[in-house]
């Protein structure tokens, strides 16, 4: 049975009535997993008709709130997000193909907690916080605390991600998302990089923030690589030094898409795209 509440109140009323229900937003991950799971009757509560979960709104502090059911096509087409958080819109544009982006939601991409989830490195660097709601109340947590490991989060039964809250945008000179897959489009990441740099007029890096996807159990930061760049000109020689530190820090796995050695090499090489 599939239920489609239209308000948050209706949603949690259905949740209390069907305590074993599973939530579904775009369904691009869930429907695949159900296809390969043992067939049994389970109630699904669809989030797609809850208007509140589809809003992108500016906040009083100039931050932005993104409803958990907002699709990646809505994110890539939103002028406010493009202007203030281009790192996120770049990452959103790499999710699947146009048809997938029309269905897949940012909340679903987060709650799946895949190391290869395209939105996660950008959301880590942007210091995103998640509003979690249930029939009994709500709480707000940082995204790096929410993700506990591959396919594991702190979400409790009956609880949903309702909003992704981005703090006020900071003026970074350079925001870049890069992704390497087995082919150019429609590919799951072999490795990905989100980067934000603040540069002086002479090109010296005043601050650098990096996050990698698909090269460890969760999104990986490398403070040592960030420190190497800080105070240095953004040049290839400095990036090679930082890349060596990244290759030591990552902990990728072998799987059907790539070997661990290849992922380790790519994770460092992605930094070199900052000057290409």
HELIX and SHEET records of a PDB file:
HELIX    1   1 UNK A    8  UNK A   17  1                                  10    
HELIX    2   2 UNK A   30  UNK A   35  1                                   6    
HELIX    3   3 UNK A   51  UNK A   54  5                                   4    
HELIX    4   4 UNK A   72  UNK A   76  1                                   5    
HELIX    5   5 UNK A   79  UNK A   84  1                                   6    
HELIX    6   6 UNK A   86  UNK A   92  1                                   7    
HELIX    7   7 UNK A   98  UNK A  103  1                                   6    
HELIX    8   8 UNK A  106  UNK A  112  1                                   7    
HELIX    9   9 UNK A  120  UNK A  125  1                                   6    
HELIX   10  10 UNK A  143  UNK A  146  1                                   4    
HELIX   11  11 UNK A  223  UNK A  229  1                                   7    
HELIX   12  12 UNK A  236  UNK A  249  1                                  14    
HELIX   13  13 UNK A  260  UNK A  272  1                                  13    
HELIX   14  14 UNK A  273  UNK A  275  5                                   3    
SHEET    1   A 3 UNK A   2  UNK A   3  0                                        
SHEET    2   A 3 UNK A  44  UNK A  46  1                                        
SHEET    3   A 3 UNK A  22  UNK A  24  1                                        
SHEET    1   B 5 UNK A  56  UNK A  58  0                                        
SHEET    2   B 5 UNK A  64  UNK A  67 -1                                        
SHEET    3   B 5 UNK A 160  UNK A 166 -1                                        
SHEET    4   B 5 UNK A 129  UNK A 134 -1                                        
SHEET    5   B 5 UNK A 137  UNK A 142 -1                                        
SHEET    1   C 2 UNK A 147  UNK A 149  0                                        
SHEET    2   C 2 UNK A 152  UNK A 153 -1                                        
SHEET    1   D 3 UNK A 174  UNK A 180  0                                        
SHEET    2   D 3 UNK A 191  UNK A 199 -1                                        
SHEET    3   D 3 UNK A 205  UNK A 213 -1                                        
END                                                                             
